[in-house]
Amino acid sequence: MWAYFFTPVVEEKPLLAIMPTSGGGGNVFTWFYKEVADAVSKSTTVVALYRTYLEWVPFSGGRGIDTTGQIIVAAVSGAAVTAVICIRWLQMHKGDYRHLKDKLGHLAVFISGCDSGLGYSLAVHCHDKLKMTVFAGCFKLDGDGAFRLGQRGSTRMHIIPLDVTKVESVEKAKEEVSKLIHSKNLELTALVNNAGVMVFGEFDWLTEKLIRNQVEVNLLGTMRLTRAFIPLLRQYHGRIITISSHCALATLPGLSVYGATKTALRAWSDGLRLELIKFNMPVITIIPGSFSTQSNILAMQGFHAKEMEQSMSQEYKDLYGEYFQRYNGYLSALFKDRGPIVLTDKVLYRKFNHALLSTCPSVNYIVSPLRYTIYHALFKISPVKVRDWLVHRFVSMPEWKQQRVREDSRPEIVLAQPDEKMFDN
């Protein structure tokens, strides 16, 4: 039926007469059309049945109308749809990882940033649900995340001290993992790059330290850790899974530096994937969203805001004072330390399992609520001004209202003061 509505009405001519040709007879398209016509002509019974059916049904327009064109297009369209369905089925079958059920106990995974949030949740999931050996990279060995992971008392959970900003720490972590892999006769199936920090604040407010720390941890730290582990992963055709962010799809105001690091990670992963394909080492990106309220990634925001306020010149304090206070007051609900919490998103774990174990993983996995999906779709198709308006609506931060006040009447900026030992890596 689709063929009838989308196929133009043509005069009654032989099929090849209405096909585009190049005049030379050697055109690929001419050959293709000729082959299709020959194949169809050899299946006269099938064509006759299709023609009888199309002439009988109401949308054919009744007998007396040559529907050869519709028949051919319908047949080709049906074959194309069938081919797509078959290919998709084969991909899903090939991507199935049920065959690894009895082998999971011999597989190991290294996850960075397991102190809290997504890293902690993935470490628990791989250990408790998948029964894999987990090397959990933790920034603080005396933190709650490392303590709770170690409490499992399992020979499959190993806490590895890790500071991705220091080469010595990364190399020491690699050596420790390498020893355990060989002594326990395990296979390192994946490196999960999860360590990251986020600072909310307009770029005009950020200090050199806050900018550098985000670049060092999110971007350079991920690269540093990956480069160290590639030789070990190569032995087992292991894969590299990098946790990115929705800011890599559309950078939000207040997260310009954070978004820049996550966008750079995505571009780096694309290039790395092409370089490692010769070793059969998949490089995968997972883009999670809407988990900031369930992690400690903003636990230091109050401390960061105080650092930004103290570094401001008097001119900036007069310009931004009231707006800066409202801005950080709006974010104050995110300042508190929630401790290590196991996320409960089933879609997240289902997609992570596929990225981690499938023999035919996707390049990108996006995990987001419907609201995120709708907004990002609109971001892509909207004009710049409309897109900017949508982004501001999406973030819903306090609006800018310039208000100059005297120094003696300027309200004191009161910000939450978290424990400085807290640091979501």
The 8 nearest C-alpha neighbors of each residue, nearest first, counted from 0:
[[1, 3, 2, 4, 58, 73, 59, 53],
 [2, 0, 3, 4, 5, 73, 6, 76],
 [3, 1, 0, 5, 73, 6, 4, 69],
 [2, 4, 0, 1, 6, 5, 69, 59],
 [5, 3, 1, 2, 6, 0, 7, 58],
 [4, 6, 2, 3, 1, 7, 0, 69],
 [7, 5, 3, 2, 4, 8, 69, 68],
 [8, 6, 9, 5, 4, 3, 68, 69],
 [7, 9, 6, 10, 68, 3, 69, 66],
 [10, 8, 7, 11, 12, 17, 68, 6],
 [9, 11, 12, 8, 65, 17, 13, 7],
 [10, 12, 9, 65, 13, 14, 64, 67],
 [13, 11, 10, 14, 16, 17, 9, 15],
 [14, 12, 16, 15, 11, 17, 67, 18],
 [13, 15, 16, 17, 12, 18, 36, 68],
 [16, 14, 18, 17, 13, 33, 32, 36],
 [15, 17, 13, 14, 18, 12, 19, 20],
 [16, 18, 15, 14, 19, 12, 13, 9],
 [17, 19, 15, 16, 20, 14, 32, 29],
 [20, 18, 17, 29, 21, 28, 16, 15],
 [21, 19, 29, 22, 18, 26, 28, 24],
 [22, 20, 23, 26, 24, 19, 29, 25],
 [21, 23, 24, 20, 25, 26, 19, 29],
 [24, 22, 25, 21, 26, 20, 29, 27],
 [23, 25, 22, 26, 21, 29, 20, 30],
 [26, 24, 23, 27, 30, 29, 21, 22],
 [25, 27, 29, 28, 24, 21, 30, 23],
 [28, 26, 30, 29, 31, 25, 32, 24],
 [27, 29, 31, 30, 26, 32, 20, 19],
 [30, 28, 26, 32, 31, 27, 20, 33],
 [29, 31, 33, 27, 28, 32, 34, 26],
 [32, 30, 28, 34, 33, 29, 27, 35],
 [33, 31, 35, 29, 34, 30, 36, 28],
 [32, 34, 36, 30, 31, 35, 37, 29],
 [33, 35, 37, 31, 32, 36, 38, 30],
 [36, 34, 32, 38, 33, 37, 39, 31],
 [35, 37, 33, 39, 34, 38, 40, 32],
 [38, 36, 40, 34, 39, 35, 33, 41],
 [39, 37, 35, 41, 36, 40, 34, 42],
 [38, 40, 36, 42, 41, 37, 35, 43],
 [39, 41, 37, 42, 38, 43, 36, 46],
 [42, 40, 38, 39, 43, 37, 44, 36],
 [43, 41, 39, 40, 45, 44, 46, 38],
 [44, 42, 46, 45, 40, 41, 47, 39],
 [43, 45, 47, 46, 42, 48, 41, 49],
 [44, 46, 48, 47, 42, 43, 49, 39],
 [47, 45, 49, 43, 48, 44, 50, 42],
 [46, 48, 50, 44, 45, 49, 43, 51],
 [47, 49, 51, 45, 50, 46, 52, 44],
 [50, 48, 46, 52, 47, 51, 53, 45],
 [49, 51, 47, 53, 52, 48, 46, 54],
 [52, 50, 48, 54, 49, 53, 47, 55],
 [51, 53, 49, 55, 50, 54, 48, 56],
 [54, 52, 50, 55, 59, 56, 51, 49],
 [55, 53, 51, 59, 61, 62, 52, 56],
 [54, 56, 52, 53, 51, 61, 57, 59],
 [55, 57, 53, 58, 54, 59, 52, 61],
 [58, 56, 59, 60, 55, 61, 54, 53],
 [57, 59, 60, 56, 0, 3, 53, 61],
 [60, 58, 54, 53, 57, 61, 56, 55],
 [59, 61, 58, 57, 62, 54, 64, 56],
 [62, 60, 54, 59, 55, 63, 64, 57],
 [63, 61, 54, 64, 60, 55, 59, 65],
 [62, 64, 65, 61, 54, 60, 66, 59],
 [65, 63, 62, 66, 61, 60, 54, 59],
 [64, 66, 67, 63, 11, 68, 62, 69],
 [65, 67, 69, 68, 64, 70, 50, 53],
 [66, 68, 70, 69, 65, 71, 50, 14],
 [69, 67, 71, 70, 66, 72, 14, 6],
 [68, 70, 66, 72, 67, 71, 2, 73],
 [71, 69, 67, 73, 68, 72, 74, 66],
 [70, 72, 74, 68, 73, 69, 75, 67],
 [73, 71, 75, 69, 74, 70, 76, 2],
 [72, 74, 76, 70, 2, 71, 75, 69],
 [75, 73, 71, 77, 72, 76, 70, 78],
 [74, 76, 78, 72, 77, 73, 79, 71],
 [77, 75, 79, 73, 78, 74, 72, 80],
 [78, 76, 74, 80, 79, 75, 73, 81],
 [77, 79, 75, 81, 76, 80, 82, 74],
 [80, 78, 76, 82, 77, 81, 75, 83],
 [81, 79, 83, 77, 82, 78, 76, 84],
 [80, 82, 78, 84, 79, 83, 77, 85],
 [81, 83, 79, 85, 80, 84, 78, 86],
 [84, 82, 86, 80, 85, 81, 87, 79],
 [83, 85, 87, 81, 82, 86, 88, 80],
 [86, 84, 88, 82, 87, 83, 81, 89],
 [87, 85, 89, 83, 88, 84, 82, 90],
 [86, 88, 90, 84, 89, 85, 83, 91],
 [87, 89, 85, 91, 86, 90, 92, 84],
 [88, 90, 92, 86, 87, 91, 93, 85],
 [91, 89, 93, 87, 92, 88, 94, 86],
 [92, 90, 94, 88, 93, 89, 95, 87],
 [93, 91, 89, 95, 94, 90, 88, 87],
 [92, 94, 90, 91, 95, 89, 359, 358],
 [93, 95, 359, 357, 358, 91, 92, 90],
 [94, 96, 92, 93, 357, 97, 91, 358],
 [97, 95, 357, 98, 99, 356, 94, 358],
 [96, 98, 99, 100, 95, 101, 357, 356],
 [97, 99, 96, 100, 101, 95, 102, 103],
 [100, 98, 102, 97, 96, 101, 103, 356],
 [101, 99, 97, 102, 98, 103, 96, 104],
 [100, 102, 99, 103, 104, 98, 105, 97],
 [101, 103, 99, 104, 100, 105, 106, 98],
 [104, 102, 106, 105, 131, 100, 101, 99],
 [103, 105, 131, 102, 106, 130, 132, 101],
 [106, 104, 185, 103, 102, 186, 107, 131],
 [105, 107, 186, 103, 104, 131, 185, 188],
 [108, 106, 132, 187, 133, 131, 186, 188],
 [107, 109, 189, 133, 187, 188, 190, 134],
 [108, 110, 134, 190, 191, 133, 135, 189],
 [111, 109, 191, 135, 136, 190, 134, 192],
 [112, 110, 136, 194, 193, 192, 113, 135],
 [111, 113, 194, 424, 118, 193, 137, 114],
 [114, 112, 118, 119, 137, 115, 111, 136],
 [115, 113, 144, 137, 112, 119, 145, 138],
 [116, 114, 339, 119, 113, 144, 118, 294],
 [115, 117, 294, 119, 118, 339, 295, 340],
 [116, 118, 120, 119, 121, 115, 294, 342],
 [119, 117, 113, 121, 112, 120, 116, 193],
 [118, 120, 113, 115, 122, 117, 116, 121],
 [121, 119, 341, 117, 123, 118, 122, 342],
 [122, 120, 124, 118, 123, 119, 125, 117],
 [121, 123, 119, 125, 124, 120, 126, 118],
 [124, 122, 120, 126, 121, 125, 127, 119],
 [123, 125, 121, 128, 127, 122, 126, 120],
 [124, 126, 129, 122, 123, 131, 128, 127],
 [127, 125, 130, 123, 131, 124, 129, 128],
 [126, 128, 124, 130, 123, 125, 129, 131],
 [129, 127, 124, 130, 125, 126, 123, 131],
 [128, 130, 125, 131, 126, 127, 124, 103],
 [131, 129, 126, 127, 128, 104, 125, 103],
 [132, 130, 104, 126, 129, 103, 125, 106],
 [131, 133, 155, 107, 156, 106, 126, 108],
 [134, 132, 156, 108, 107, 135, 155, 109],
 [133, 135, 109, 157, 158, 108, 110, 156],
 [136, 134, 158, 110, 159, 113, 133, 109],
 [135, 137, 111, 159, 161, 160, 113, 112],
 [138, 136, 160, 113, 114, 161, 139, 112],
 [137, 139, 161, 162, 160, 424, 140, 114],
 [140, 138, 142, 141, 137, 160, 145, 114],
 [139, 141, 142, 145, 160, 137, 138, 146],
 [140, 142, 139, 146, 145, 143, 144, 138],
 [143, 141, 139, 144, 140, 145, 146, 114],
 [142, 144, 146, 145, 147, 339, 141, 338],
 [145, 143, 114, 147, 146, 142, 339, 115],
 [144, 146, 148, 140, 147, 143, 142, 149],
 [145, 147, 143, 149, 144, 148, 150, 142],
 [148, 146, 150, 144, 149, 145, 143, 151],
 [149, 147, 145, 150, 146, 151, 144, 156],
 [148, 150, 146, 151, 147, 145, 152, 158],
 [151, 149, 147, 152, 148, 146, 153, 145],
 [150, 152, 149, 153, 148, 147, 156, 154],
 [153, 151, 150, 149, 154, 156, 148, 155],
 [152, 154, 155, 151, 156, 149, 150, 157],
 [153, 155, 156, 152, 157, 132, 151, 133],
 [154, 156, 132, 153, 133, 157, 131, 126],
 [157, 155, 133, 153, 154, 132, 134, 158],
 [156, 158, 134, 135, 133, 159, 155, 149],
 [159, 157, 135, 134, 136, 145, 160, 156],
 [158, 160, 136, 135, 137, 161, 157, 172],
 [161, 159, 137, 136, 138, 140, 158, 172],
 [162, 160, 138, 136, 137, 168, 163, 159],
 [161, 163, 164, 138, 168, 165, 169, 160],
 [162, 164, 220, 165, 169, 161, 216, 224],
 [163, 165, 220, 162, 216, 215, 166, 219],
 [166, 164, 168, 163, 167, 162, 169, 220],
 [165, 167, 169, 168, 170, 164, 163, 223],
 [166, 168, 170, 165, 169, 171, 172, 162],
 [169, 167, 171, 165, 166, 170, 161, 162],
 [168, 170, 172, 166, 171, 167, 163, 224],
 [171, 169, 173, 167, 172, 168, 166, 174],
 [170, 172, 168, 174, 173, 169, 167, 175],
 [173, 171, 169, 175, 170, 174, 168, 176],
 [174, 172, 170, 176, 171, 175, 177, 169],
 [173, 175, 177, 171, 176, 172, 170, 178],
 [176, 174, 172, 178, 177, 173, 171, 179],
 [177, 175, 179, 173, 178, 174, 180, 172],
 [176, 178, 174, 180, 175, 179, 173, 181],
 [179, 177, 175, 181, 176, 180, 182, 174],
 [178, 180, 182, 176, 181, 177, 183, 175],
 [181, 179, 185, 177, 178, 183, 182, 184],
 [180, 182, 184, 178, 183, 179, 177, 185],
 [181, 183, 179, 184, 180, 178, 185, 177],
 [182, 184, 181, 180, 185, 179, 178, 105],
 [185, 183, 181, 182, 180, 186, 105, 179],
 [186, 184, 180, 105, 183, 106, 107, 181],
 [185, 187, 106, 188, 107, 235, 105, 180],
 [188, 186, 107, 108, 189, 106, 232, 237],
 [187, 189, 237, 186, 107, 108, 106, 238],
 [190, 188, 238, 108, 237, 239, 187, 191],
 [189, 191, 109, 239, 108, 240, 110, 192],
 [192, 190, 110, 240, 241, 193, 109, 239],
 [193, 191, 241, 111, 242, 194, 240, 221],
 [192, 194, 242, 111, 112, 191, 118, 195],
 [195, 193, 112, 424, 111, 192, 217, 216],
 [194, 196, 217, 424, 216, 193, 197, 112],
 [197, 195, 213, 424, 296, 423, 217, 216],
 [198, 196, 257, 296, 297, 199, 213, 195],
 [197, 199, 200, 300, 196, 254, 303, 257],
 [200, 198, 253, 254, 197, 300, 201, 297],
 [201, 199, 253, 198, 202, 204, 254, 205],
 [200, 202, 253, 203, 204, 205, 252, 199],
 [201, 203, 205, 204, 200, 255, 253, 256],
 [204, 202, 201, 205, 200, 206, 315, 311],
 [205, 203, 202, 201, 307, 200, 206, 311],
 [206, 204, 202, 203, 307, 209, 210, 200],
 [205, 207, 209, 208, 210, 307, 204, 310],
 [206, 208, 210, 209, 211, 205, 212, 204],
 [207, 209, 211, 206, 210, 212, 205, 213],
 [210, 208, 212, 206, 211, 207, 205, 213],
 [211, 209, 207, 208, 213, 212, 206, 205],
 [210, 212, 214, 208, 213, 209, 215, 207],
 [211, 213, 215, 209, 214, 210, 208, 216],
 [214, 212, 216, 215, 211, 210, 217, 196],
 [213, 215, 211, 218, 212, 217, 216, 260],
 [216, 214, 219, 212, 213, 220, 164, 211],
 [215, 217, 220, 213, 214, 195, 218, 164],
 [218, 216, 195, 214, 213, 220, 215, 221],
 [217, 219, 214, 221, 220, 260, 216, 215],
 [218, 220, 215, 222, 221, 223, 216, 214],
 [221, 219, 216, 163, 223, 164, 222, 218],
 [222, 220, 224, 218, 219, 223, 225, 217],
 [221, 223, 219, 225, 220, 224, 226, 218],
 [224, 222, 220, 226, 221, 225, 219, 227],
 [225, 223, 227, 221, 222, 226, 169, 220],
 [226, 224, 222, 228, 227, 223, 229, 221],
 [225, 227, 223, 229, 224, 228, 222, 230],
 [226, 228, 224, 225, 229, 223, 170, 173],
 [227, 229, 225, 231, 226, 230, 232, 224],
 [228, 230, 232, 231, 226, 227, 233, 225],
 [231, 229, 233, 232, 228, 234, 227, 226],
 [232, 230, 228, 229, 233, 234, 177, 235],
 [231, 233, 237, 229, 234, 230, 235, 236],
 [232, 234, 236, 230, 235, 231, 229, 237],
 [233, 235, 232, 231, 236, 230, 237, 187],
 [236, 234, 237, 233, 232, 186, 187, 188],
 [237, 235, 233, 280, 279, 234, 232, 238],
 [238, 236, 188, 232, 189, 235, 280, 233],
 [237, 239, 189, 281, 280, 282, 188, 240],
 [238, 240, 282, 190, 189, 283, 191, 281],
 [241, 239, 191, 283, 284, 282, 190, 192],
 [240, 242, 192, 284, 191, 243, 285, 283],
 [243, 241, 285, 193, 192, 284, 286, 240],
 [242, 244, 286, 261, 285, 241, 284, 247],
 [245, 243, 286, 246, 247, 287, 261, 288],
 [244, 246, 247, 248, 288, 286, 249, 287],
 [245, 247, 250, 258, 249, 244, 248, 251],
 [246, 248, 262, 245, 261, 244, 249, 258],
 [249, 247, 246, 245, 250, 262, 375, 244],
 [250, 248, 246, 247, 251, 245, 375, 378],
 [251, 249, 246, 258, 247, 255, 248, 254],
 [250, 252, 254, 253, 249, 246, 255, 390],
 [253, 251, 254, 255, 250, 201, 391, 394],
 [252, 254, 201, 200, 199, 255, 251, 202],
 [255, 253, 257, 252, 251, 256, 199, 258],
 [254, 256, 258, 257, 253, 259, 252, 250],
 [257, 255, 259, 258, 254, 260, 210, 213],
 [256, 258, 254, 260, 259, 255, 197, 261],
 [259, 257, 246, 250, 255, 261, 256, 260],
 [258, 260, 256, 262, 257, 261, 255, 263],
 [259, 261, 263, 257, 258, 262, 218, 214],
 [262, 260, 264, 258, 247, 263, 259, 243],
 [263, 261, 247, 259, 265, 264, 260, 258],
 [262, 264, 260, 266, 261, 265, 267, 259],
 [265, 263, 261, 267, 262, 266, 268, 260],
 [264, 266, 268, 262, 263, 267, 269, 261],
 [267, 265, 263, 269, 268, 264, 262, 270],
 [266, 268, 264, 270, 269, 265, 263, 271],
 [269, 267, 271, 265, 266, 270, 272, 264],
 [270, 268, 266, 272, 267, 271, 265, 273],
 [269, 271, 267, 273, 272, 268, 274, 266],
 [272, 270, 268, 274, 273, 269, 267, 275],
 [273, 271, 282, 269, 275, 270, 274, 268],
 [272, 274, 270, 271, 276, 275, 269, 277],
 [273, 275, 271, 272, 276, 270, 277, 278],
 [276, 274, 277, 272, 278, 280, 273, 271],
 [275, 277, 279, 278, 273, 280, 274, 272],
 [276, 278, 275, 279, 274, 280, 273, 272],
 [279, 277, 276, 280, 275, 236, 233, 274],
 [278, 280, 276, 277, 236, 281, 275, 237],
 [279, 281, 238, 236, 278, 275, 237, 276],
 [282, 280, 238, 283, 279, 272, 239, 276],
 [283, 281, 239, 272, 238, 240, 268, 280],
 [282, 284, 240, 362, 363, 239, 281, 241],
 [283, 285, 363, 241, 240, 242, 362, 364],
 [284, 286, 364, 242, 363, 243, 365, 241],
 [285, 287, 365, 244, 243, 364, 245, 366],
 [288, 286, 366, 244, 365, 367, 285, 245],
 [287, 289, 367, 290, 245, 366, 244, 286],
 [288, 290, 291, 367, 287, 292, 368, 371],
 [289, 291, 293, 292, 288, 294, 287, 117],
 [292, 290, 294, 293, 289, 296, 297, 295],
 [293, 291, 290, 294, 333, 289, 295, 297],
 [294, 292, 290, 291, 116, 340, 295, 342],
 [295, 293, 116, 291, 296, 292, 115, 290],
 [296, 294, 298, 297, 423, 336, 116, 337],
 [295, 297, 423, 294, 298, 196, 197, 291],
 [298, 296, 300, 295, 299, 334, 333, 197],
 [297, 299, 334, 295, 336, 335, 300, 296],
 [298, 300, 302, 297, 301, 303, 334, 417],
 [301, 299, 303, 297, 302, 298, 334, 304],
 [302, 300, 415, 304, 303, 299, 416, 414],
 [301, 303, 305, 299, 300, 304, 416, 306],
 [302, 304, 300, 306, 305, 301, 299, 307],
 [305, 303, 307, 301, 306, 302, 300, 308],
 [304, 306, 308, 302, 307, 303, 309, 301],
 [305, 307, 303, 309, 304, 308, 310, 302],
 [306, 308, 304, 310, 305, 309, 204, 205],
 [309, 307, 305, 311, 310, 306, 304, 316],
 [308, 310, 306, 307, 311, 305, 312, 304],
 [309, 311, 307, 308, 306, 312, 206, 204],
 [312, 310, 308, 309, 315, 316, 307, 313],
 [311, 313, 315, 314, 316, 310, 309, 317],
 [312, 314, 316, 315, 317, 311, 318, 406],
 [313, 315, 317, 312, 316, 318, 311, 319],
 [314, 316, 318, 312, 317, 313, 311, 319],
 [317, 315, 320, 313, 319, 318, 314, 311],
 [318, 316, 314, 315, 320, 403, 319, 313],
 [317, 319, 315, 316, 320, 403, 314, 401],
 [318, 320, 322, 316, 323, 315, 317, 321],
 [321, 319, 316, 323, 317, 322, 318, 324],
 [322, 320, 324, 323, 319, 325, 402, 410],
 [323, 321, 325, 319, 324, 320, 326, 399],
 [324, 322, 326, 320, 319, 321, 325, 327],
 [323, 325, 321, 322, 326, 327, 412, 328],
 [326, 324, 328, 322, 323, 327, 329, 321],
 [327, 325, 323, 329, 324, 328, 397, 322],
 [328, 326, 330, 329, 324, 325, 331, 323],
 [327, 329, 325, 331, 330, 326, 324, 414],
 [328, 330, 327, 326, 331, 325, 332, 397],
 [331, 329, 327, 328, 332, 333, 326, 334],
 [330, 332, 328, 334, 333, 329, 327, 415],
 [331, 333, 330, 334, 335, 329, 328, 292],
 [334, 332, 331, 330, 335, 297, 298, 292],
 [335, 333, 298, 331, 332, 300, 301, 297],
 [334, 336, 298, 333, 337, 332, 417, 295],
 [335, 337, 298, 338, 295, 334, 417, 421],
 [338, 336, 335, 295, 339, 294, 340, 293],
 [337, 339, 336, 340, 115, 143, 295, 144],
 [338, 340, 115, 144, 116, 337, 119, 341],
 [341, 339, 338, 116, 342, 115, 293, 294],
 [340, 342, 120, 343, 339, 119, 116, 123],
 [341, 343, 120, 344, 340, 117, 293, 116],
 [344, 342, 345, 341, 347, 348, 120, 346],
 [343, 345, 347, 346, 342, 348, 349, 341],
 [346, 344, 348, 347, 349, 343, 350, 342],
 [347, 345, 349, 348, 344, 350, 366, 351],
 [346, 348, 344, 345, 350, 349, 351, 366],
 [349, 347, 351, 345, 350, 346, 352, 344],
 [350, 348, 346, 352, 351, 347, 345, 353],
 [351, 349, 353, 352, 347, 348, 346, 354],
 [350, 352, 348, 354, 353, 349, 355, 347],
 [353, 351, 355, 349, 350, 354, 356, 348],
 [352, 354, 357, 350, 351, 356, 355, 360],
 [353, 355, 351, 360, 352, 356, 357, 350],
 [356, 354, 352, 353, 351, 357, 189, 240],
 [357, 355, 353, 352, 96, 354, 358, 360],
 [356, 358, 94, 353, 359, 96, 360, 95],
 [357, 359, 94, 360, 93, 356, 95, 96],
 [358, 360, 94, 357, 93, 361, 90, 95],
 [361, 359, 357, 354, 358, 353, 94, 362],
 [360, 362, 363, 359, 364, 354, 283, 353],
 [361, 363, 283, 284, 360, 364, 282, 281],
 [364, 362, 284, 361, 285, 283, 365, 286],
 [363, 365, 285, 286, 284, 366, 350, 361],
 [364, 366, 286, 287, 285, 367, 363, 288],
 [367, 365, 287, 286, 347, 288, 364, 346],
 [366, 368, 288, 371, 287, 365, 369, 372],
 [369, 367, 370, 371, 372, 366, 289, 288],
 [368, 370, 372, 371, 373, 367, 374, 366],
 [371, 369, 373, 372, 368, 374, 367, 375],
 [372, 370, 374, 369, 373, 368, 367, 375],
 [371, 373, 369, 375, 370, 374, 376, 368],
 [374, 372, 376, 370, 371, 375, 369, 377],
 [373, 375, 377, 371, 376, 372, 378, 370],
 [376, 374, 378, 377, 372, 373, 371, 379],
 [375, 377, 373, 374, 378, 379, 372, 380],
 [376, 378, 374, 375, 379, 380, 381, 373],
 [377, 379, 375, 386, 376, 381, 380, 374],
 [378, 380, 377, 376, 381, 375, 386, 382],
 [381, 379, 377, 378, 382, 376, 386, 375],
 [380, 382, 386, 378, 385, 377, 379, 383],
 [383, 381, 385, 384, 386, 380, 378, 379],
 [382, 384, 386, 385, 387, 381, 378, 388],
 [385, 383, 387, 386, 382, 388, 381, 389],
 [384, 386, 388, 382, 387, 383, 381, 389],
 [385, 387, 383, 389, 378, 381, 388, 384],
 [388, 386, 390, 384, 389, 385, 383, 391],
 [387, 389, 385, 391, 386, 390, 392, 384],
 [388, 390, 392, 386, 387, 391, 393, 385],
 [391, 389, 393, 387, 392, 388, 386, 394],
 [392, 390, 394, 388, 393, 389, 395, 387],
 [391, 393, 389, 395, 390, 394, 388, 396],
 [392, 394, 390, 391, 395, 389, 374, 371],
 [393, 395, 391, 392, 396, 390, 251, 252],
 [396, 394, 392, 393, 391, 397, 398, 390],
 [395, 397, 394, 398, 326, 391, 329, 392],
 [398, 396, 326, 399, 395, 325, 329, 322],
 [399, 397, 400, 396, 322, 395, 326, 325],
 [398, 400, 322, 401, 397, 319, 396, 326],
 [401, 399, 402, 398, 322, 321, 397, 319],
 [400, 402, 399, 403, 318, 319, 322, 321],
 [401, 403, 400, 404, 318, 321, 319, 317],
 [402, 404, 317, 318, 401, 405, 320, 319],
 [405, 403, 409, 317, 402, 406, 408, 407],
 [404, 406, 408, 407, 409, 403, 317, 410],
 [405, 407, 409, 408, 404, 317, 410, 313],
 [406, 408, 405, 409, 404, 410, 411, 317],
 [409, 407, 405, 406, 410, 404, 411, 403],
 [408, 410, 406, 404, 407, 405, 411, 320],
 [411, 409, 408, 412, 321, 320, 407, 406],
 [410, 412, 413, 409, 324, 320, 408, 321],
 [413, 411, 324, 410, 414, 320, 323, 321],
 [412, 414, 411, 415, 324, 328, 305, 410],
 [415, 413, 301, 416, 412, 305, 328, 327],
 [414, 416, 301, 417, 331, 334, 413, 302],
 [415, 417, 301, 302, 414, 418, 419, 334],
 [418, 416, 419, 415, 299, 302, 301, 335],
 [417, 419, 420, 421, 416, 299, 302, 336],
 [418, 420, 421, 417, 302, 299, 422, 416],
 [421, 419, 418, 422, 417, 142, 299, 139],
 [422, 420, 419, 418, 299, 423, 298, 417],
 [421, 423, 424, 420, 299, 298, 419, 296],
 [422, 424, 296, 295, 196, 114, 421, 115],
 [423, 112, 194, 195, 196, 422, 138, 114]]
